[in-house]
Amino acid sequence: MKTTTKLLTAAMIILMLITNTVLAKGTKSNPGDFTINGIIVKTNKKLDSKCKIELFNENQLVDSSIIKMNKPFELKLKKDVWYTLRVTKEGFLPLMISFNTETYNEEVLNNEFHFETELIELAEAKFLNPDLIDFPVGIVALNKDTKKFEARETYTNNYTMGLFQTPQLPADIVKEYVSKSKLTSGMC
């Protein structure tokens, strides 16, 4: 039960990454760049605080750096390009997020995406659906209605439900987790 609780806590933080952390500044920004501001949360104080972030475009490495967990990092992306951000640390599942910076010639009110997330330990990953752990946890793109870059809620909800629907996690726990996540996170 302790592992299930830890796993659900980690999953809630991942879902927050996708559905709750877009911060609007209320001013028009230059649509020429897209900015990612993130924090990888370190939950175990005994672990080394470094992890690796890699930015890919069409499976080609664009940027790579070692960052300290619990410290903010920032990446600048070009407009009208698909990127994948991968976060890795020994003993943890890689975490991936896809970013579509296409503006469709729309006015953009905010071209920033802020998130905070936590990595899932490999020991806890045995409770997850192995068919889904290699997919991005979320897709961020321009919402034409709000004119802000936001996570795609439908993708995130489907991914989260599928990720946790395993024989090791009863359906009622999965349903409760997803229900709580929707209540505590903003709708994108």
C-alpha positions as CSV (number, residue, x, y, z in Angstrom):
1,M,0.0,0.0,0.0
2,K,2.9,2.3,0.7
3,T,4.2,1.8,-2.8
4,T,0.8,2.5,-4.2
5,T,0.6,5.8,-2.2
6,K,4.0,6.9,-3.4
7,L,3.2,6.0,-7.0
8,L,-0.1,7.9,-6.9
9,T,1.7,10.9,-5.4
10,A,4.3,10.9,-8.1
11,A,1.5,10.5,-10.7
12,M,-0.4,13.4,-9.3
13,I,2.7,15.6,-9.7
14,I,3.1,14.4,-13.3
15,L,-0.5,15.3,-14.0
16,M,0.0,18.7,-12.5
17,L,2.8,19.1,-14.9
18,I,0.4,18.7,-17.7
19,T,-2.8,20.3,-16.5
20,N,-2.2,22.8,-13.9
21,T,1.0,24.8,-14.4
22,V,0.5,27.1,-17.4
23,L,0.9,30.6,-16.0
24,A,-0.4,33.5,-18.0
25,K,1.2,36.9,-17.8
26,G,-1.8,38.7,-19.4
27,T,0.5,40.5,-21.9
28,K,1.2,39.8,-25.6
29,S,4.6,38.2,-26.2
30,N,6.8,37.8,-29.1
31,P,5.6,34.6,-30.9
32,G,9.2,34.1,-32.3
33,D,10.3,32.1,-29.2
34,F,8.7,29.6,-26.9
35,T,10.0,29.3,-23.3
36,I,9.8,26.3,-21.1
37,N,10.4,27.0,-17.4
38,G,10.6,23.8,-15.2
39,I,11.6,22.3,-12.0
40,I,12.3,18.6,-11.5
41,V,11.4,17.9,-7.8
42,K,13.8,15.9,-5.7
43,T,11.8,13.9,-3.2
44,N,14.5,11.7,-1.6
45,K,17.1,13.9,0.2
46,K,19.6,11.1,0.1
47,L,19.8,11.0,-3.7
48,D,22.2,12.9,-5.9
49,S,20.5,16.1,-6.9
50,K,21.5,16.0,-10.6
51,C,19.5,14.8,-13.6
52,K,19.9,15.2,-17.3
53,I,17.6,17.1,-19.6
54,E,17.7,16.6,-23.4
55,L,15.8,18.5,-26.1
56,F,15.0,16.7,-29.4
57,N,13.6,17.8,-32.7
58,E,12.8,15.0,-35.2
59,N,14.8,12.5,-33.1
60,Q,17.9,14.8,-33.3
61,L,19.5,16.0,-30.1
62,V,19.2,19.8,-30.1
63,D,20.3,20.6,-26.5
64,S,21.5,18.7,-23.5
65,S,22.5,19.7,-20.0
66,I,22.8,18.4,-16.4
67,I,20.6,20.3,-14.0
68,K,20.1,20.3,-10.3
69,M,16.8,19.0,-9.1
70,N,14.6,21.5,-7.1
71,K,16.3,24.3,-9.1
72,P,14.5,26.1,-12.0
73,F,15.7,25.6,-15.6
74,E,14.7,27.4,-18.8
75,L,14.8,26.3,-22.4
76,K,14.1,28.5,-25.5
77,L,12.4,26.8,-28.4
78,K,11.9,28.1,-32.0
79,K,8.4,28.8,-33.3
80,D,6.6,26.3,-35.5
81,V,8.6,23.2,-34.5
82,W,7.8,20.0,-32.6
83,Y,10.1,19.2,-29.7
84,T,10.4,16.4,-27.1
85,L,11.9,17.1,-23.7
86,R,13.4,14.0,-22.0
87,V,14.5,14.0,-18.4
88,T,16.6,11.1,-17.2
89,K,18.2,10.0,-13.9
90,E,19.8,6.7,-13.0
91,G,17.2,4.6,-11.1
92,F,14.2,6.4,-12.5
93,L,11.9,6.2,-15.5
94,P,12.7,8.7,-18.3
95,L,10.1,11.4,-18.4
96,M,9.1,12.9,-21.8
97,I,6.9,15.8,-22.8
98,S,6.1,16.9,-26.4
99,F,5.9,20.5,-27.3
100,N,4.3,21.8,-30.5
101,T,5.3,25.5,-30.9
102,E,3.1,26.0,-34.0
103,T,1.2,29.2,-33.8
104,Y,-0.9,28.8,-36.9
105,N,-0.5,32.5,-37.6
106,E,-2.7,33.1,-34.5
107,E,-2.1,35.9,-32.0
108,V,-0.3,34.5,-29.0
109,L,-1.0,35.9,-25.5
110,N,1.6,33.9,-23.7
111,N,4.3,31.7,-25.3
112,E,5.6,30.2,-22.0
113,F,4.9,26.9,-20.3
114,H,5.8,26.5,-16.6
115,F,5.8,23.1,-14.9
116,E,7.0,21.2,-11.9
117,T,7.3,17.4,-11.9
118,E,8.8,14.5,-10.2
119,L,10.4,11.4,-11.6
120,I,9.1,7.9,-10.9
121,E,11.5,5.4,-9.4
122,L,12.1,2.2,-11.4
123,A,11.0,0.1,-8.4
124,E,7.6,1.8,-8.5
125,A,7.4,1.6,-12.3
126,K,6.6,-2.2,-12.1
127,F,3.1,-1.2,-11.1
128,L,2.6,0.8,-14.3
129,N,1.3,-0.3,-17.7
130,P,4.5,-1.3,-19.6
131,D,2.8,-0.5,-23.0
132,L,2.6,3.2,-22.1
133,I,5.6,4.1,-20.1
134,D,7.6,5.0,-23.2
135,F,5.1,7.6,-24.4
136,P,5.2,11.4,-23.5
137,V,3.3,12.2,-20.3
138,G,1.9,15.2,-22.1
139,I,1.6,17.3,-25.2
140,V,1.8,21.0,-25.0
141,A,0.5,23.2,-27.8
142,L,-1.3,26.4,-28.6
143,N,-4.9,26.6,-27.5
144,K,-6.5,28.7,-30.2
145,D,-9.4,29.8,-27.8
146,T,-7.2,31.0,-25.0
147,K,-4.2,31.9,-27.2
148,K,-1.9,30.3,-24.7
149,F,0.3,27.3,-24.8
150,E,-1.4,24.6,-22.7
151,A,-1.3,20.9,-22.1
152,R,-3.8,18.8,-24.0
153,E,-6.2,17.6,-21.3
154,T,-7.7,14.7,-23.3
155,Y,-4.3,13.2,-24.1
156,T,-3.2,13.6,-20.5
157,N,-6.4,12.0,-19.0
158,N,-6.3,9.1,-21.4
159,Y,-2.6,8.5,-20.8
160,T,-2.9,8.7,-17.0
161,M,-5.9,6.3,-17.0
162,G,-4.1,3.9,-19.2
163,L,-0.8,4.1,-17.3
164,F,-2.4,3.2,-14.0
165,Q,-4.8,0.6,-15.2
166,T,-2.9,-2.5,-14.3
167,P,-3.7,-5.6,-12.3
168,Q,-1.5,-4.3,-9.5
169,L,-3.6,-1.1,-9.0
170,P,-7.3,-1.7,-8.5
171,A,-9.7,0.3,-10.7
172,D,-11.2,2.2,-7.8
173,I,-7.8,3.6,-6.8
174,V,-7.2,4.7,-10.4
175,K,-10.6,6.2,-10.7
176,E,-10.2,8.1,-7.4
177,Y,-6.7,9.4,-8.4
178,V,-7.9,10.7,-11.8
179,S,-11.0,12.2,-10.2
180,K,-8.9,14.1,-7.5
181,S,-6.5,15.2,-10.2
182,K,-9.3,16.9,-12.2
183,L,-10.5,18.6,-9.1
184,T,-7.2,20.0,-8.0
185,S,-5.9,20.9,-11.4
186,G,-7.0,23.6,-13.7
187,M,-8.7,22.7,-17.0
188,C,-6.6,23.3,-20.0
